[in-house]
Structure formats: C-alpha cells, structure tokens
Amino acid sequence: MKGIDVSRWQEKIDWEKVKADGIEFAFIKASQGGSISSLKIKPFTDSYFKRNITNADAAGVFCGVYHYLTGVNQEDVIAEAEYLVRVLAPYKNIIKYPVALDFEDFRYTAHHKSLNSVLIRLFTGIIREAGYTPILYANRSFLRKHIDLSSLSNLDIWYALYYTPRRRINPPSDFSKMTVWQWSNSGSVNGIRGKVDMNVGFYNYADDTKKEPVKDNAEQQKTLFTVGDVVEIKNSAQRYYENGSAIPKWVKEDYDHIITKTLYYGKKVYKSGSECVLLGKKINRKTDRTIAGINTWIAVENIKKTAIISS
C-alpha cells in the first residue's frame, strides 16, 4: 500500500488529487511535546491537523496520526500522551491507521536505551488504553543504538530508512516488526506542493478482518484488575516493576495477595513505564488467614488473578 506523512510544512493539500494519485493511507501530524530548542514541554497541536485529517478522510484516504515526543521524564511523557488523546478524541472514528510515536529527537541520544524504552512503553501504553493502535516511528540509528526493542515486543515499527538512489523496492529486513517503511523524504504527489515523505505499508490496519489480537496478554489484563481481586505473583517476575525492588521468594510462594488500590489521588500509577496496582493485604496459603500485606505497588504484567472476593 502507498502512503505519505504530512504536517503543516506541506501547507494546503488537495486530498482528492492525492487519493487519485494512488495514495491509500497517510500519517498526519497531530501534535508535539514542545519546542525542539527547549527542555521543557509545552504540548501544541499542528496547525494543519484538523484540516488535513478531515479532508483526507473525506477523500477516502485511511488516516493515521503521529506525535513528536520531546519529554525526557515519565511525568512529561504522560502529559504528552494525555494531551494527544484529548486532541484525537473528536476524530477517533476516522483514525483507521495507528497512532505513531515519533521518537527521533536528539535529546534521547543522551539516555540509556533502557530509559528510552520505558518512556516509549509509557506513552504507547496510554495510547493503546485509549483505544488506538500504537506504532513506533524511528530511524535505524535510534532502533539499534538508543532503544531496547526486546522490551517492546508488542509494538509495531514504522521504519525510516532511505536508500540512494531513492527507491521503494527490496524493503529492509532489519526489524521483523516493521509494518510501515518510510523510504523517502523527497517524494512528489499530485495535490501537494513541494516534497513529501513517502511510505510503503505492509499491513492493512483499516481492514478489521485482518487485525490480530493484542500480542501481549498483559495489555488485556491492565483494565481487568480491580480493588478486591485476589492475585498471585507470577513465578517469572523478578522485580515488582522494572528497576524496582527484587521480589523475595516467600512473597511469591507463601502468599496470595489482595489488591487494595488501583489509583492514587484518582489517577493510575505508572512505575518505569508499567501500570501498577497496590498489594495491601495478603493471604497465607497454608492457613487461609488474611493479614496485612506487603503494601507494595506492582506492575500488572507481573500478577494474575486467582479469585475474586468481596471488598
């Protein structure tokens, strides 16, 4: 499938001509975390976003969107993701292609790849929870040097790699999760003045019959845990959350645990990019006695339900 990605830099686009020129999908810039020259975020919406997404959809072009990330800590990344969700809300029914996290800013080259991956998981988790399909946009250098892809196994990749001369045959095979390939930043399309980024899609996200279930069951589990659920900690879990404290053997083997909080001051709790719940009570597996718990927040992917009791 032939696609493009656009922003305010393309100015006014004649989407009817774009569609007639064979373009089937487009990633439209929705927002950005802040100025590239500033270390502080101040999210803003692309000035042509509303016009582009409305007219592209009317012309029959499948619409995806993207956000350029600039936040360098978890609080800022959450704020950017929540801002994007608000921007997209009026257009949710016409967004057929993924919501992309554009991860290419220079500031992330100073981070260890594990921190970058935490920020990516955090952002894309909020996007998925809002009902969209997330995808990661990055170039070869970032994907190889600055991102730990082993911790992002449930995330598709929109891969930027340009060949010289520019061509879209023989797509790269560096990354098995690539579903979209940006093969040029200097293409020409009827209806657009000047150059535009060109893409090839290898998966039709707009075809509901071809969509696969969420690959990581933990993503489905996220919204299922409630206060009062009885859970056990998975044997595979080594820490309560990534970079958190190690889980003692007796905590996993001797007790089941009762969730006593899923929110803190009305908001979900995220640690190292993972949604967490509080284990405030525990049940001795030998005596069935319920006593005070370990009172520790734990990532939801590290637990599974054993039963449900009344609170």
C-alpha positions in Angstrom: 0.0 0.0 0.0 1.2 3.5 -0.9 1.3 6.2 1.8 2.6 9.5 2.9 3.1 11.5 6.1 2.4 15.2 6.3 2.3 18.2 8.6 1.9 21.9 8.4 5.1 22.1 6.3 3.1 20.8 3.3 0.5 23.6 3.9 -2.7 23.3 1.9 -3.2 19.8 0.4 -5.7 18.8 -2.3 -6.6 15.4 -0.8 -8.8 14.5 -3.7 -5.8 14.7 -6.0 -3.6 12.9 -3.5 -6.1 10.0 -3.5 -6.3 10.0 -7.3 -2.6 9.7 -7.4 -2.7 6.3 -5.7 -2.1 7.2 -2.1 -4.0 4.9 0.2 -3.0 6.0 3.7 -1.5 9.0 5.4 0.1 9.6 8.8 -0.9 13.2 9.7 1.0 15.1 12.4 -1.3 15.8 15.3 0.9 17.3 18.0 4.3 17.9 19.5 5.6 17.9 23.1 7.3 21.2 22.8 9.9 23.3 21.1 12.9 21.4 19.9 15.1 24.1 21.4 13.5 23.8 24.9 14.0 21.2 27.5 10.5 22.0 29.0 7.4 20.6 27.4 4.5 22.7 26.2 2.4 20.5 24.0 0.8 22.0 20.9 -1.4 20.9 18.0 -0.1 21.0 14.5 -1.8 24.0 12.8 -3.0 22.0 9.8 -4.1 18.8 11.7 -7.8 19.4 11.7 -7.9 20.4 8.1 -5.7 17.5 7.0 -7.4 14.7 8.9 -10.9 15.9 7.9 -10.2 16.3 4.2 -8.0 13.2 3.9 -10.8 11.1 5.4 -13.4 12.8 3.1 -11.2 11.9 0.1 -11.1 8.2 1.2 -7.5 8.2 2.4 -7.0 6.0 5.5 -5.8 8.2 8.3 -3.1 7.6 11.0 -1.6 10.3 13.1 1.7 11.0 14.8 3.1 12.9 17.8 6.6 14.2 18.0 7.9 13.4 21.6 10.1 15.8 23.5 9.6 14.9 27.2 12.6 13.4 29.0 10.9 12.1 32.1 7.9 10.0 32.9 5.7 12.8 34.1 6.2 14.8 30.9 5.7 11.8 28.7 2.4 11.0 30.4 1.4 14.6 30.0 2.2 14.5 26.3 0.3 11.2 25.8 -2.8 12.5 27.6 -2.7 15.7 25.6 -2.6 13.7 22.3 -5.6 11.6 23.5 -7.6 14.8 24.0 -6.6 16.1 20.6 -7.6 12.9 18.9 -10.9 12.4 20.7 -13.1 14.2 18.1 -11.6 12.1 15.3 -11.5 8.7 16.9 -13.9 7.1 14.5 -11.9 8.1 11.4 -8.5 7.1 12.6 -8.1 3.7 10.9 -4.3 3.6 11.0 -2.0 3.6 14.0 -1.2 6.5 16.3 2.6 6.9 15.9 5.1 7.9 18.5 7.8 9.9 16.5 10.9 9.1 18.5 13.9 10.9 16.9 14.7 13.9 19.0 18.4 14.5 19.7 17.9 14.6 23.5 17.2 10.9 23.7 20.7 10.1 22.4 22.0 11.1 25.9 19.7 8.4 27.6 20.5 4.8 28.2 18.4 2.7 25.9 16.5 1.2 28.8 15.2 4.6 29.9 14.1 5.4 26.4 12.3 2.1 26.2 10.5 2.9 29.5 9.3 6.2 28.0 8.2 4.6 24.8 6.2 1.9 26.7 4.6 4.5 28.9 3.5 6.7 26.0 2.3 3.8 23.8 0.5 2.1 26.7 -1.6 5.2 27.3 -2.4 5.4 23.6 -3.4 1.7 23.5 -5.5 2.1 26.6 -7.4 5.0 24.9 -8.4 2.5 22.1 -5.9 3.2 19.4 -3.2 1.0 17.8 0.2 2.5 18.7 3.3 2.2 16.4 6.9 3.4 16.9 8.5 5.7 14.3 12.3 5.7 14.4 15.3 5.5 12.1 18.0 2.8 12.0 20.4 4.5 14.4 17.8 5.0 17.1 16.4 1.5 16.7 19.9 0.0 17.0 21.6 2.2 19.5 19.1 4.0 21.6 16.0 1.7 22.0 15.8 -1.7 23.7 13.5 -3.5 21.3 13.4 -6.7 23.3 11.2 -4.8 25.9 8.8 -3.6 23.1 7.8 -6.9 21.6 4.1 -6.0 21.3 4.9 -2.8 19.3 4.9 -2.4 15.5 7.6 -0.3 13.9 7.3 2.4 11.3 10.9 2.3 10.0 12.7 5.3 8.4 15.5 4.2 6.0 16.3 6.0 2.8 18.3 4.3 0.0 20.4 6.1 -2.6 19.1 6.4 -5.2 15.6 6.7 -3.6 13.6 3.6 -4.2 10.9 1.5 -2.6 11.8 -1.9 -3.9 13.6 -4.5 -1.8 12.4 -3.3 1.6 14.8 -3.5 4.5 14.6 -6.6 6.7 16.4 -5.3 9.8 13.4 -5.5 12.1 10.7 -8.1 11.9 8.1 -5.9 13.5 8.2 -3.3 10.6 4.8 -2.8 9.2 5.4 0.6 7.6 8.5 1.7 5.8 9.3 5.4 5.1 11.5 5.1 2.1 12.0 8.7 1.0 11.7 12.2 2.3 11.7 13.8 -1.1 8.7 12.3 -2.9 6.3 14.0 -5.3 2.5 13.5 -5.1 -0.2 15.3 -7.1 -2.1 17.7 -4.8 1.0 18.6 -2.7 3.3 21.4 -3.5 6.9 20.5 -2.9 8.4 17.4 -1.4 6.7 14.9 0.9 7.7 11.8 2.8 6.8 8.6 1.1 5.8 5.3 2.8 5.0 1.7 1.9 2.6 -0.2 4.1 2.9 -4.0 4.5 -0.2 -4.4 6.7 -3.7 -3.0 6.1 -4.7 -1.7 9.5 -8.0 -0.4 8.1 -9.2 -4.0 7.4 -10.7 -5.2 10.7 -10.9 -8.8 9.4 -7.1 -8.9 9.3 -6.3 -7.4 12.7 -4.6 -9.7 15.2 -5.4 -9.7 18.9 -3.2 -7.8 21.2 0.1 -9.8 21.2 0.9 -9.1 24.9 -1.8 -10.5 27.2 -0.6 -8.1 29.9 -2.1 -5.3 27.8 -5.5 -7.0 28.0 -5.1 -7.6 31.7 -4.4 -4.0 32.5 -8.1 -3.0 32.6 -9.3 -6.1 34.4 -7.8 -5.7 37.8 -10.0 -4.0 40.5 -9.8 -3.4 44.2 -10.6 -6.7 46.0 -9.1 -9.0 43.4 -7.0 -11.9 44.7 -3.9 -12.4 42.7 -0.7 -14.3 42.7 2.7 -13.1 41.6 4.0 -14.8 38.5 7.0 -17.1 39.0 8.7 -15.3 36.2 8.5 -12.0 37.9 11.9 -11.0 39.4 11.1 -7.4 40.5 7.9 -5.6 41.4 8.4 -3.4 38.3 11.3 -2.7 36.1 14.2 -1.3 38.1 12.2 -1.7 41.3 12.9 -3.9 44.3 13.5 -7.6 43.9 10.6 -9.9 44.9 11.5 -12.3 47.7 10.9 -15.9 47.1 8.5 -16.2 50.1 6.3 -13.4 48.8 5.6 -15.5 45.6 5.4 -18.9 47.2 3.8 -18.5 50.6 1.0 -15.9 49.8 -1.7 -14.8 47.5 -2.3 -11.1 47.6 -5.3 -8.7 47.6 -5.4 -5.6 45.5 -6.3 -2.6 47.7 -5.6 0.3 45.3 -5.6 0.8 41.6 -5.5 4.6 41.7 -3.5 7.2 43.7 -5.3 10.5 44.1 -7.7 9.5 41.3 -5.0 8.6 38.8 -3.4 5.3 37.6 0.0 4.7 38.9 2.9 4.1 36.5 6.4 3.0 37.5 9.2 2.5 34.9 6.5 2.7 32.2 4.2 0.0 33.6 0.8 0.4 35.1 0.8 -0.7 38.8 -1.7 -1.8 41.5 -1.1 -1.9 45.3 -0.9 -5.2 47.1 -2.2 -4.1 50.5 -3.3 -7.4 52.0 -2.0 -11.0 51.7 -3.5 -14.4 52.3 -1.4 -17.2 53.8 -1.7 -20.2 51.5 -1.4 -22.7 54.3 -3.8 -21.2 56.8 -6.1 -19.1 54.5 -5.6 -16.3 57.0 -5.8 -12.7 55.7 -3.3 -10.3 57.2 -1.6 -7.0 56.4 0.1 -7.1 53.0 3.4 -6.1 51.7 1.9 -2.7 50.8 3.9 -2.5 47.5 3.0 -1.3 44.1 3.5 -4.0 41.4 3.3 -3.9 37.6 0.1 -5.6 36.4 2.1 -7.8 33.9 3.7 -9.5 37.0 0.5 -10.8 38.5 -2.5 -12.9 37.6 -5.9 -13.5 39.2 -6.6 -16.5 41.4 -10.0 -15.5 42.7 -12.3 -12.5 43.5 -13.5 -11.7 46.9 -15.9 -9.0 48.2 -14.2 -5.9 49.5 
